[in-house]
Amino acid sequence: MSRPNPRKAAALTSAMAGAVDLSALRARAEAARKAPAAAGATRADRPQAGGSWVIDVTEQTFQAEVLERSLQVPVVVDLWATWCQPCKQLSPVLERLAEQGRGTWVLAKIDVDANPRISQAFGVQSIPTVIALAGGQPVEAFSGAQPEPQVRKWIQALVEEFRERLPGIKAADRAAARFDAVGESPQDPRFAAAEDAVERGDYPAAETAYQAILDAEPANEQVRAALAQVRFLVRAERADPASIARAKAEPANVDAQLAAADVELASDRVDDAFQRLVAAVGRTAGEDRERVREHLLELFELFPADDRRVIVARRALARVLF
């Protein structure tokens, strides 16, 4: 899973497969190296979902098992529920990768129904949501079930970043972190080119690469979603917060409405962005209406199909169209 450069793009909502700036780890590196080690073994009175690197966490144990432990190794929080079908697809993938990681990172599983304050604190809107913490701070997140190769790459990048920021990690742990040596299938060079472009922050090049793949494979939903995200990142680089005031002053200005929606989405005001565009569809016609509708549908692609906000907005869109 590629990690967009948040220094060049606006911060993405945690519901997307985007990244949060890891540069905060640099400021904590020295303190983290001197911090007391977090508890190395899981609690004896807690049933474990896997080995010692897969732990069940509650509101009472969150401080020690997640925040303090993340001073030593990255902690990946899996927010799930028993009724969540996508969770049943994603959780086994995370557990398997945690076991393969051999302690270079820890998987903390949290039942959101039993521990609602944790999901509320993170502002979680849908599950499964996966949040990575390092140095005591959330650093990355994604939502929805993802293919195992993408999750593997996401975690490997997280471990690599943590290792670079906190040089005190033991050499033995460094050797164990090579996820790509454990059952990794050869990567499609077309995807590699697109993902490399994203890593460089060259979003136009990534957009071109993903579009070429989609042209060859029109039914590839994974590529379609990646293309939607990259296109948003291209626009997010140019996002101007003043667009919201301009859109309010000029409700008939379609360009202003589209720009304002991008700013709101990048600021995690997802409902506001969707409502703005639904309203714009309702008061426009012809080519203007089609532009707004297509923009809104593209924003939907940034989220899981079962995201509550997408479902509500789709229904509202249907009402104004029909």
C-alpha positions in Angstrom: 0.0 0.0 0.0 1.6 3.2 -1.1 2.0 6.0 1.4 1.3 9.5 0.0 3.6 12.3 1.1 1.5 14.3 3.5 4.0 17.2 3.4 3.0 17.9 -0.1 -0.7 16.8 0.2 -3.2 17.9 2.7 -3.8 15.6 5.6 -6.2 12.8 4.6 -9.0 11.5 6.7 -8.1 8.3 8.6 -10.8 6.5 6.7 -8.6 6.6 3.6 -5.6 4.5 2.8 -3.4 7.6 3.3 -0.6 8.5 5.6 -0.1 10.9 8.4 3.3 12.7 8.6 5.8 10.5 10.3 8.2 13.5 10.9 6.9 13.8 14.5 8.9 10.7 15.3 12.1 12.6 14.8 11.3 14.9 17.7 10.5 12.0 19.9 13.4 9.8 18.9 15.8 10.7 21.7 13.1 10.5 24.4 11.9 7.2 23.1 15.4 5.7 23.2 15.7 6.7 26.9 12.2 5.7 27.8 11.7 2.6 30.0 10.9 -0.5 28.0 7.2 -1.3 27.7 5.9 -4.6 29.0 7.5 -7.3 26.9 5.0 -10.0 27.4 1.2 -10.0 27.0 -0.9 -10.0 30.1 -1.5 -13.4 31.5 -5.1 -12.7 32.3 -6.0 -11.7 28.7 -6.8 -14.4 26.1 -4.6 -13.8 23.1 -5.6 -13.9 19.4 -2.2 -15.2 18.4 1.4 -15.3 19.8 3.1 -12.7 21.9 3.0 -10.2 19.1 -0.8 -10.3 18.9 -2.5 -8.9 21.9 -6.1 -8.0 23.0 -6.3 -4.6 24.4 -9.0 -2.9 26.5 -9.5 0.7 27.7 -7.8 -0.3 30.9 -4.7 -1.7 29.2 -4.4 0.8 26.3 -1.9 3.1 28.1 0.6 0.3 28.8 0.0 -2.0 25.9 -0.3 0.5 23.1 1.0 4.0 24.0 4.0 2.9 26.2 4.8 -0.1 24.0 4.9 2.1 20.9 8.0 3.9 22.3 9.9 0.7 21.6 8.3 -0.8 18.5 5.4 0.2 16.2 2.0 -0.8 17.4 -0.7 -1.5 14.9 -4.2 -1.1 16.3 -6.9 -3.2 14.7 -10.3 -1.7 15.6 -12.9 -4.4 14.9 -16.3 -5.8 15.9 -17.8 -9.3 15.9 -20.6 -8.3 13.5 -18.2 -6.7 11.0 -17.7 -8.9 7.9 -14.7 -7.0 6.5 -13.0 -7.3 9.9 -13.2 -11.1 9.5 -11.2 -10.7 6.3 -8.6 -8.2 7.5 -7.9 -9.4 11.1 -6.4 -12.8 10.0 -4.1 -11.0 7.6 -2.8 -8.7 10.3 -2.4 -11.6 12.7 -0.4 -13.6 10.2 1.8 -10.7 9.4 2.4 -9.9 13.1 3.6 -13.5 13.7 5.9 -13.3 10.7 7.2 -9.9 12.0 8.6 -11.7 15.1 8.3 -8.7 17.4 9.4 -6.0 15.0 5.9 -4.6 15.5 2.9 -5.5 17.7 -0.7 -6.0 16.7 -3.2 -4.6 19.3 -6.7 -5.9 18.7 -9.6 -3.7 20.1 -13.2 -4.7 20.1 -15.0 -1.3 19.5 -18.2 -2.5 21.1 -16.5 -3.4 24.3 -14.2 -0.4 24.3 -16.1 2.5 22.7 -14.0 5.2 24.2 -10.9 4.2 22.2 -12.7 4.4 18.8 -14.2 7.7 19.9 -10.8 9.1 20.8 -9.5 8.2 17.4 -12.6 9.6 15.7 -13.3 6.3 13.9 -16.2 6.5 11.5 -16.2 2.9 10.1 -14.6 -0.4 10.8 -12.3 -2.1 10.2 -9.9 0.8 10.9 -6.2 0.2 11.4 -4.1 2.8 13.1 -0.4 2.6 13.6 1.3 4.3 16.6 5.0 5.0 17.1 6.7 7.1 19.7 3.4 7.3 21.6 1.6 9.0 18.6 -0.7 7.9 15.8 1.3 8.1 12.6 -0.6 6.2 9.9 -4.1 4.8 9.3 -6.3 3.1 6.8 -9.8 1.8 6.7 -11.5 -1.2 5.1 -10.3 -4.7 4.2 -7.1 -4.5 2.0 -5.3 -7.2 0.0 -2.5 -8.9 2.0 0.3 -7.7 -0.3 -0.7 -4.1 0.3 -1.0 -4.5 4.0 2.4 -6.2 4.1 4.0 -3.4 2.2 2.3 -0.8 4.5 3.6 -2.5 7.6 7.1 -3.0 6.1 7.3 0.7 5.4 6.2 1.5 8.9 8.8 -0.7 10.4 11.5 0.7 8.2 10.5 4.3 9.1 10.5 3.5 12.8 14.0 1.9 12.5 15.4 4.9 10.8 13.9 7.3 13.4 14.8 5.3 16.5 18.3 3.8 16.0 18.2 2.0 19.3 16.3 -0.9 17.9 18.4 -4.1 18.2 20.2 -5.5 15.1 18.4 -8.8 15.6 15.1 -7.1 15.2 16.3 -5.3 12.0 17.1 -8.7 10.4 13.7 -10.1 11.3 11.9 -7.2 9.7 12.3 -8.4 6.1 8.7 -9.2 5.3 9.5 -9.3 1.6 11.5 -12.4 2.3 8.5 -14.3 3.6 6.2 -15.5 0.9 6.3 -12.2 -1.1 5.1 -12.7 -4.7 6.9 -10.8 -7.5 5.5 -7.3 -7.8 3.8 -6.2 -11.1 6.3 -3.6 -12.5 3.4 -1.4 -13.6 2.2 -1.1 -10.0 5.8 -0.6 -8.9 6.2 2.4 -11.2 3.0 4.0 -10.0 3.8 3.4 -6.3 7.3 4.7 -6.7 5.9 7.9 -8.2 3.6 8.3 -5.2 6.6 7.8 -2.8 8.4 10.5 -4.7 5.4 12.8 -4.4 5.1 12.8 -8.2 1.4 12.5 -8.3 0.9 13.4 -12.0 3.3 10.5 -12.9 1.4 8.2 -10.6 -1.9 9.2 -12.1 -0.6 8.5 -15.6 0.7 5.1 -14.5 -2.5 4.0 -12.8 -4.6 5.3 -15.8 -2.5 3.2 -18.2 -3.2 0.1 -16.0 -6.9 0.9 -15.8 -7.1 1.4 -19.6 -5.8 -2.2 -20.0 -7.9 -3.6 -17.1 -11.1 -1.5 -16.9 -12.7 -3.8 -14.3 -9.8 -3.5 -11.9 -11.4 -1.9 -8.9 -8.2 -1.7 -6.9 -6.6 0.4 -9.6 -9.7 2.5 -9.9 -9.5 3.3 -6.2 -5.8 4.0 -6.3 -6.3 6.4 -9.3 -9.1 8.2 -7.4 -6.8 8.7 -4.4 -3.9 10.0 -6.5 -6.2 12.4 -8.4 -7.3 13.7 -5.1 -3.8 14.2 -3.9 -2.9 16.2 -7.0 -5.8 18.5 -6.2 -5.0 18.5 -2.5 -1.5 19.9 -3.3 -3.2 23.0 -4.7 -6.0 23.2 -2.1 -6.6 26.7 -0.9 -8.5 27.1 2.4 -9.9 30.4 1.0 -11.9 28.3 -1.4 -14.6 27.7 1.2 -15.3 31.4 1.7 -15.3 31.9 -2.1 -17.8 29.1 -2.5 -20.1 30.5 0.1 -20.0 33.9 -1.6 -20.5 32.4 -5.1 -22.9 29.5 -4.8 -23.2 29.4 -8.6 -19.5 29.1 -9.2 -18.9 25.4 -9.9 -15.1 25.6 -9.7 -15.3 27.2 -6.3 -17.7 24.5 -5.0 -15.4 21.7 -6.2 -12.3 23.3 -4.7 -14.1 23.9 -1.4 -15.2 20.3 -1.2 -11.6 19.1 -1.7 -10.4 21.4 1.1 -13.2 20.1 3.4 -12.4 16.5 2.6 -8.7 17.0 3.2 -9.6 18.6 6.5 -11.6 15.5 7.5 -14.9 17.4 7.1 -16.2 14.5 5.0 -19.9 15.1 5.5 -19.5 18.8 4.7 -17.8 18.0 1.4 -20.4 15.5 0.4 -23.3 17.8 1.4 -21.8 20.7 -0.5 -21.6 18.7 -3.7 -25.0 17.1 -3.4 -26.5 20.6 -3.0 -24.5 21.8 -6.0 -25.9 18.9 -8.1 -29.4 20.0 -7.1 -29.0 23.6 -8.3 -27.1 23.0 -11.5 -28.0 21.5 -14.9 -26.3 20.2 -18.0 -22.5 20.0 -18.1 -22.1 21.8 -14.8 -24.3 19.2 -13.1 -22.4 16.4 -14.7 -19.0 17.9 -13.6 -20.2 18.1 -10.0 -21.7 14.6 -10.0 -18.5 13.0 -11.4 -16.4 14.9 -8.9 -18.6 13.6 -6.1 -18.5 10.0 -7.4 -14.7 10.3 -7.5 -14.6 11.3 -3.9 -16.8 8.3 -3.0 -14.0 6.1 -4.4 -11.7 7.3 -1.6 -13.8 5.4 1.0 -15.0 1.9 1.5 -18.4 1.3 -0.2 -20.0 0.6 3.2 -18.8 3.8 4.8 -21.9 5.4 6.5 -21.1 8.8 5.0 -20.9 7.5 1.5 -24.2 5.6 1.9 -25.9 8.7 3.2 -24.5 10.9 0.5 -25.4 8.4 -2.3 -29.0 8.4 -1.1 -29.1 12.2 -1.0 -27.6 12.3 -4.5 -30.2 9.9 -5.8 -32.9 12.1 -4.4 -31.7 15.3 -6.2 -31.1 13.4 -9.4 -34.4 11.5 -9.6 
